[in-house]
Amino acid sequence: MSRLKPILVTAFAMLVLMLPLASAQGTETKTGGLFVNLTTDDTWSAAKAISFAHQRALKNGHRPVAIWLNVRAVYLADKKRPSHVHGLMRESGKSIQEMLKDFMADGGKVIMCSACSRASGLGAADYIDGVEMGTWPMIESILFDPNVTTLAW
């Protein structure tokens, strides 16, 4: 019995240590983020991209979730430009700017391409509250994160 006791103690310790691993296998932890590269000011496409990032990624636990507005998409966050939403997105009755604000209120990041802003004649004061002017270190930290997927719209 004295030789069996250390074996039983070891087996019991292994069982206790493995229980959390076995129970965690059934639960899926969503830690991978999403980086949406949005390049168009077409409101139908933009509404789909924002909705996907917000409703499908952010609200389902993915982190971080960022939308990078570049090329013509810089106009989407211009507070002086009213926007409308086409198609299926019309039911919400929200403008693109309102969709972006809701996304940011829930923890999403809206990053503005600084070079594209300059090219369009817009600056930080022209954008809705919460939009961040992008820097290369900011973009690089999200874009090249191995836990982040990039989606272009």
LUMSEBA-760617 format. One record per residue (C-alpha): x, y, z; residue in one letter. Coordinates in steps of 0.05 Angstrom, whole numbers, padded with zeros to 5 digits, always signed. Example, Ala and Ser with C-alpha at 12.3 -4.5 7.8 and 13.67 -1.06 7.14 Angstrom:
residues 2
+00246-00090+00156A;+00273-00021+00143S;
***
This chain:
residues 153
+00000+00000+00000M;+00057+00048+00014S;+00081+00042-00059R;+00010+00053-00085L;-00002+00116-00045K;+00046+00162-00084P;+00017+00136-00150I;-00054+00151-00127L;-00035+00220-00101V;-00001+00236-00168T;-00061+00211-00208A;-00108+00252-00165F;-00066+00315-00173A;-00064+00306-00249M;-00140+00298-00250L;-00150+00361-00209V;-00103+00400-00255L;-00136+00375-00319M;-00208+00391-00298L;-00205+00465-00316P;-00176+00447-00384L;-00231+00397-00398A;-00286+00445-00379S;-00255+00502-00420A;-00254+00461-00483Q;-00330+00468-00488G;-00329+00544-00483T;-00303+00585-00540E;-00265+00648-00521T;-00265+00700-00576K;-00203+00741-00571T;-00185+00752-00644G;-00199+00822-00669G;-00221+00852-00736L;-00189+00908-00776F;-00237+00935-00830V;-00202+00972-00886N;-00258+01017-00912L;-00240+01056-00975T;-00307+01078-01004T;-00356+01133-00988D;-00412+01093-01019D;-00462+01092-00962T;-00491+01024-00978W;-00423+00990-00976S;-00402+01031-00916A;-00465+01014-00877A;-00453+00940-00890K;-00380+00946-00867A;-00398+00985-00804I;-00455+00938-00787S;-00412+00877-00797F;-00356+00905-00753A;-00405+00926-00700H;-00460+00873-00699Q;-00420+00811-00720R;-00351+00823-00692A;-00353+00873-00634L;-00419+00850-00604K;-00397+00777-00608N;-00336+00789-00565G;-00280+00800-00615H;-00227+00851-00593R;-00200+00897-00618P;-00247+00917-00674V;-00225+00977-00715A;-00250+01011-00778I;-00197+01047-00817W;-00227+01102-00860L;-00182+01117-00918N;-00184+01140-00991V;-00255+01165-01003R;-00281+01136-00937A;-00254+01197-00901V;-00317+01234-00923Y;-00362+01185-00883L;-00342+01216-00816A;-00346+01288-00839D;-00398+01319-00793K;-00418+01369-00847K;-00439+01315-00896R;-00507+01284-00884P;-00513+01212-00904S;-00568+01163-00916H;-00569+01087-00914V;-00593+01045-00972H;-00625+00977-00976G;-00634+00932-00916L;-00596+00981-00871M;-00651+01033-00881R;-00694+00999-00828E;-00649+01025-00772S;-00662+01097-00795G;-00591+01117-00776K;-00541+01156-00815S;-00470+01131-00827I;-00445+01181-00774Q;-00495+01154-00724E;-00474+01082-00739M;-00401+01101-00729L;-00418+01136-00662K;-00456+01074-00638D;-00398+01030-00658F;-00349+01073-00619M;-00396+01077-00559A;-00393+01001-00555D;-00317+01000-00556G;-00300+01000-00630G;-00245+01044-00658K;-00253+01089-00718V;-00186+01109-00745I;-00177+01163-00798M;-00122+01160-00850C;-00082+01223-00837S;-00054+01227-00908A;-00122+01216-00940C;-00151+01270-00894S;-00099+01320-00918R;-00112+01301-00990A;-00187+01312-00981S;-00178+01379-00946G;-00207+01353-00881L;-00176+01355-00811G;-00191+01328-00742A;-00240+01385-00727A;-00283+01364-00788D;-00297+01294-00761Y;-00350+01268-00713I;-00328+01260-00641D;-00289+01198-00624G;-00253+01189-00691V;-00178+01181-00680E;-00128+01209-00729M;-00086+01149-00748G;-00011+01143-00742T;+00032+01089-00770W;+00047+01058-00701P;-00028+01056-00686M;-00046+01023-00753I;+00014+00976-00750E;-00002+00952-00680S;-00071+00928-00702I;-00059+00910-00775L;+00000+00864-00761F;-00026+00834-00697D;-00028+00758-00710P;-00095+00755-00672N;-00129+00805-00718V;-00162+00790-00784T;-00164+00843-00839T;-00225+00853-00882L;-00227+00903-00939A;-00290+00937-00960W;
***
